[in-house]
């Protein structure tokens, strides 16, 4: 008995010794989620995953110059004008005297977001210029002390979000701060900017984070870091530890110091395959700037915005769509106009967005798909961009037994309560009305038995006759690799002119086609598109950045025969420069 007890004691001691270091390290970790279980994480991110749609707000002192300095329009995004215009600190800080958002109405902002179908808002509390849009004791460079407005704009916004049931998140530039000190990664242009970054972290960033996490009730629900310049682990540790003040808060992947955060944050693009296994959120402008620029009128259409939302949801992500208010506190009219149009669509179709998960289909010829699973049934929401002229909507490769099909807009053309759906070897064919319920995106609902089973299908022509060849679907030869994340989604590592990428696809509407390539390259180089004996040569644009892609039209056309065909992209050795290829698009030549 004694001997057996001693053995148990020894084994227990060994086990304790083995697990003690991990327990101690988890307890001592500055990261509040260092020891979080999968179930705990799922519960914490549940609302975010269901939301799918949010509003980004870039607003601050940069709305005063509104893109113009010394009578000149400064290139680049509006909130970077201090850096891009090399404006001295004293001169830039003087803009605060004109920052008086007397027309700011938080209630109207939140109502607009809610009516657009947005479930959360993320606002810039401090951007890289270091100006705080809130009351803070850490720096006098804030809206209460430095402006005639003299009030914290976050408190009424928090109250309005509470009133309308909208979540509120805070953007905070933790590393770059051109007025309070911070990283020098964007350069220095004024001797007054000389500083010690660690002093800035200790005396400005950490205290302000504590204020933001403590002074707004249940908010923020999200902390949106931005840029990880010079954020070593020691500096990042000090900031991430402040999140313990707000249990359950979600934060992104931009802190630095080795912290991955909860969400990936693709900016201004939609990743071709999403981020399997990771939560993600595409942030995007409505025009070409985040912060207000008076002369930027390059607005995205409502169609583009809506289809972006659908595309993102179909890949399991969220859409964080930006507005840039004026110095008076007004959201620009074109933004309001588009948000109201999106809201009208969401009133009918929101069921097909909220709480959905990624599509089981690799691609669809007419649009996108989102899904929901309940028990032993799956509901597929078929977002039809290109309505079938023949009244037959084909869902390729779907093998499941159909329970029911119907239009989400149930009163369309006399109330089609149920649509005929027939299964065959090619998938499911749904008989739909002659006219589309919506010109931008109509939703057909298809309920099936069990989890969706989709047979592999070939790449095929879109409903408009075009062929889209994505990097994620290419057959790669040689040392080529498919790269995803960090603004890429491309065929990369293309340094050897002998390496090729090819696609095999089906053509049922043959003819002559124009070729467009989407390329990023440091320097301009030559390549060719080959199909049988045909060759079309192209020149890659020098975008000076392997993550900045530009579309380039190749001269001439290529003839696509009916049936299965293979197209290859190959460098031209004489004049070749490395490039990243995101896609090829073949468009019928008129």
C-alpha positions, -999 to 999 in steps of 0.1 A, spaced: 0 0 0 27 24 10 48 14 -21 18 19 -44 10 53 -29 47 64 -33 46 53 -70 14 74 -75 31 103 -57 62 101 -80 40 99 -111 19 128 -100 50 149 -93 64 141 -128 30 150 -144 28 183 -124 64 191 -134 55 186 -170 24 207 -171 35 234 -147 56 254 -171 27 257 -196 3 267 -168 27 293 -155 34 307 -190 -3 309 -199 -10 327 -166 19 351 -170 12 358 -207 1 393 -215 -22 379 -242 -57 375 -226 -64 347 -251 -32 327 -247 -50 297 -231 -84 301 -249 -101 269 -260 -117 265 -294 -152 265 -279 -144 298 -260 -131 314 -292 -161 303 -312 -184 318 -285 -164 351 -285 -165 355 -323 -201 342 -328 -216 377 -333 -188 388 -357 -192 357 -379 -229 362 -381 -227 400 -389 -210 398 -423 -213 436 -429 -199 466 -410 -191 503 -415 -156 517 -413 -153 554 -405 -121 573 -412 -125 608 -396 -101 633 -381 -82 665 -385 -71 653 -420 -107 661 -431 -98 698 -428 -72 700 -456 -93 674 -474 -65 664 -497 -51 698 -505 -20 715 -491 -5 749 -501 -30 750 -530 -18 716 -544 -37 684 -545 -16 659 -526 -15 624 -541 -25 594 -520 -52 587 -494 -66 616 -475 -56 606 -439 -19 604 -450 -17 640 -462 7 651 -434 32 624 -444 27 627 -482 27 665 -481 56 666 -456 37 691 -435 56 703 -404 40 694 -371 31 730 -360 15 737 -394 -5 704 -394 -16 709 -357 -30 743 -367 -57 724 -388 -73 714 -355 -84 750 -350 -107 745 -380 -119 711 -370 -154 719 -357 -178 691 -366 -209 711 -356 -231 691 -379 -220 657 -365 -251 637 -355 -241 603 -341 -278 591 -342 -280 598 -379 -247 580 -386 -258 548 -367 -293 548 -382 -277 550 -417 -255 521 -409 -284 500 -395 -307 508 -424 -279 497 -448 -278 463 -430 -246 469 -412 -242 452 -378 -212 470 -365 -191 502 -368 -154 507 -365 -142 543 -362 -107 558 -362 -100 570 -326 -64 579 -336 -49 576 -370 -12 579 -379 -13 617 -375 -17 611 -338 -48 632 -333 -72 617 -307 -109 619 -316 -117 614 -279 -109 629 -245 -75 618 -233 -50 627 -206 -21 612 -225 -17 639 -251 -31 675 -256 -34 667 -293 -71 657 -290 -105 669 -300 -114 682 -265 -83 703 -260 -71 713 -295 -104 721 -313 -132 746 -310 -156 716 -309 -143 707 -275 -162 674 -271 -155 636 -273 -172 623 -304 -170 587 -294 -194 590 -264 -225 600 -285 -215 574 -311 -214 547 -283 -248 559 -270 -263 557 -305 -249 522 -312 -263 511 -278 -297 526 -288 -299 508 -322 -283 475 -313 -251 481 -334 -217 469 -321 -190 496 -319 -153 490 -325 -123 513 -323 -94 517 -348 -62 527 -331 -28 534 -348 -5 519 -322 29 521 -339 29 552 -362 22 586 -347 37 616 -365 29 641 -338 33 622 -305 63 601 -314 62 565 -327 77 544 -354 99 562 -380 90 538 -408 73 565 -428 103 588 -423 108 621 -405 104 655 -423 104 679 -393 131 681 -365 102 684 -340 94 647 -347 126 634 -331 115 611 -303 119 578 -285 94 552 -295 94 534 -262 85 567 -245 56 570 -269 44 535 -262 46 540 -224 33 576 -222 8 578 -250 -2 545 -266 -7 524 -235 -25 551 -215 -48 559 -244 -56 522 -249 -66 520 -213 -89 550 -217 -105 536 -248 -111 502 -232 -125 517 -200 -146 548 -208 -173 536 -232 -193 510 -214 -196 477 -231 -176 491 -261 -154 486 -279 -164 452 -292 -135 453 -317 -100 467 -315 -86 474 -349 -48 479 -348 -31 494 -378 5 489 -391 31 469 -371 61 492 -378 89 486 -353 65 468 -330 88 442 -313 73 418 -289 82 439 -258 62 468 -272 34 447 -284 32 429 -250 24 462 -233 -4 469 -256 -20 435 -258 -21 433 -221 -45 462 -220 -71 440 -237 -76 423 -204 -97 454 -195 -123 444 -220 -130 406 -218 -143 391 -250 -130 419 -273 -120 409 -308 -88 422 -323 -71 420 -357 -38 408 -370 -20 442 -373 -5 446 -338 29 431 -346 53 415 -321 43 380 -334 6 383 -324 -18 369 -350 -50 383 -335 -84 370 -343 -90 383 -379 -71 386 -412 -76 420 -428 -72 421 -466 -73 457 -476 -90 469 -509 -93 434 -523 -112 402 -519 -90 371 -515 -98 345 -542 -103 316 -517 -109 335 -485 -88 324 -455 -98 288 -447 -95 282 -409 -92 320 -401 -118 347 -396 -114 376 -419 -127 409 -430 -121 428 -462 -119 466 -456 -126 487 -486 -133 523 -496 -163 536 -516 -141 558 -537 -102 560 -537 -96 574 -502 -104 565 -466 -102 600 -451 -122 627 -468 -108 643 -500 -130 670 -515 -121 662 -551 -122 623 -550 -154 615 -570 -144 581 -582 -172 563 -565 -179 526 -568 -213 518 -582 -240 503 -560 -237 471 -581 -200 468 -573 -206 473 -536 -234 449 -534 -217 422 -554 -186 427 -532 -207 420 -502 -221 388 -517 -187 377 -529 -171 382 -495 -199 364 -477 -197 335 -501 -160 331 -491 -168 332 -454 -157 368 -447 -170 401 -435 -172 434 -455 -161 465 -437 -171 494 -460 -157 528 -454 -172 563 -452 -150 594 -448 -170 623 -432 -162 660 -437 -147 683 -412 -183 694 -404 -193 659 -395 -213 650 -426 -210 617 -445 -207 626 -482 -239 624 -502 -227 597 -527 -219 574 -497 -254 579 -482 -270 573 -516 -252 540 -520 -257 528 -485 -295 534 -488 -295 514 -520 -277 486 -503 -302 488 -475 -331 484 -498 -315 452 -512 -307 439 -477 -344 443 -466 -352 415 -490 -320 395 -491 -303 398 -456 -313 363 -447 -289 352 -474 -260 372 -458 -263 371 -420 -252 340 -403 -242 323 -435 -210 303 -442 -188 299 -472 -200 284 -505 -194 247 -512 -188 255 -548 -154 264 -562 -171 287 -587 -205 293 -603 -211 306 -638 -239 330 -628 -229 343 -594 -222 332 -558 -236 310 -531 -238 312 -493 -252 285 -470 -267 276 -437 -268 242 -421 -297 231 -398 -299 196 -386 -299 172 -415 -307 199 -441 -286 226 -458 -300 258 -472 -281 272 -502 -287 308 -511 -279 312 -548 -270 348 -555 -277 352 -593 -258 381 -609 -265 370 -645 -301 357 -647 -306 328 -672 -323 340 -704 -337 305 -709 -353 303 -675 -330 274 -664 -306 280 -635 -281 252 -635 -263 244 -602 -233 224 -615 -221 193 -597 -246 194 -568 -254 157 -559 -279 162 -530 -315 154 -529 -336 186 -533 -362 194 -507 -375 227 -521 -365 257 -542 -380 292 -541 -373 329 -546 -363 349 -516 -385 377 -531 -416 356 -528 -441 380 -543 -422 384 -575 -443 379 -607 -474 367 -589 -459 349 -560 -437 320 -571 -439 300 -538 -421 270 -552 -397 265 -581 -393 232 -600 -359 217 -594 -346 186 -613 -315 166 -605 -294 149 -632 -258 139 -638 -247 175 -643 -262 188 -610 -295 205 -603 -316 226 -628 -341 251 -613 -369 266 -634 -370 303 -627 -392 332 -639 -383 349 -671 -374 382 -654 -349 386 -626 -363 398 -592 -333 422 -589 -310 437 -616 -279 434 -594 -283 402 -575 -314 379 -572 -316 352 -545 -329 317 -553 -331 295 -522 -324 258 -525 -330 235 -496 -313 201 -498 -309 169 -477 -277 166 -457 -244 185 -461 -237 198 -496 -219 174 -518 -204 188 -550 -187 168 -577 -156 184 -592 -165 205 -622 -143 219 -649 -137 256 -654 -164 268 -677 -176 300 -694 -195 326 -674 -230 334 -684 -217 364 -705 -194 341 -724 -162 352 -707 -137 328 -692 -121 337 -658 -89 319 -650 -79 324 -614 -45 318 -599 -59 294 -573 -71 271 -602 -39 271 -622 -18 240 -629 18 251 -620 49 238 -636 85 242 -624 91 263 -592 59 283 -594 38 285 -562 3 297 -554 5 325 -528 -24 338 -507 -28 364 -481 -11 398 -476 -26 412 -507 -14 385 -530 -37 356 -542 -15 350 -572 9 327 -590 43 337 -576 80 328 -573 81 333 -611 118 338 -614 126 311 -640 115 319 -676 111 281 -682 83 279 -656 47 279 -668 11 281 -656 -18 265 -674 -56 261 -671 -79 235 -687 -115 246 -693 -146 239 -713 -159 261 -741 -195 259 -754 -196 293 -770 -165 294 -792 -151 324 -810 -125 352 -808 -116 365 -774 -96 394 -760 -71 386 -732 -67 407 -700 -40 398 -674 -39 410 -638 -3 414 -628 20 428 -602 57 433 -610 87 453 -598 99 459 -634 82 454 -668 88 421 -685 74 401 -714 53 369 -715 30 351 -739 -3 333 -738 -3 301 -757 -32 280 -770 -22 253 -794 -4 270 -823 -17 304 -812 4 329 -793 -4 363 -780 24 383 -764 20 407 -735 40 431 -714 37 431 -676 31 466 -661 58 478 -637 37 483 -605 68 486 -584 52 463 -558 45 426 -559 12 431 -541 -1 459 -563 -19 444 -592 -29 461 -625 -50 449 -654 -33 449 -688 -49 442 -721 -29 420 -745 -29 431 -782 -49 410 -806 -73 381 -799 -72 344 -794 -95 318 -810 -112 294 -785 -125 262 -801 -155 244 -787 -148 216 -762 -121 212 -736 -90 233 -742 -58 242 -723 -42 277 -722 -7 283 -710 12 314 -698 49 314 -704 77 340 -700 95 353 -731 131 347 -720 144 377 -739 131 406 -718 116 385 -689 112 400 -654 97 383 -624 60 389 -619 30 378 -599 -1 367 -619 -35 370 -602 -58 362 -631 -65 360 -668 -98 370 -683 -109 360 -718 -137 383 -731 -156 377 -763 -144 401 -790 -172 421 -805 
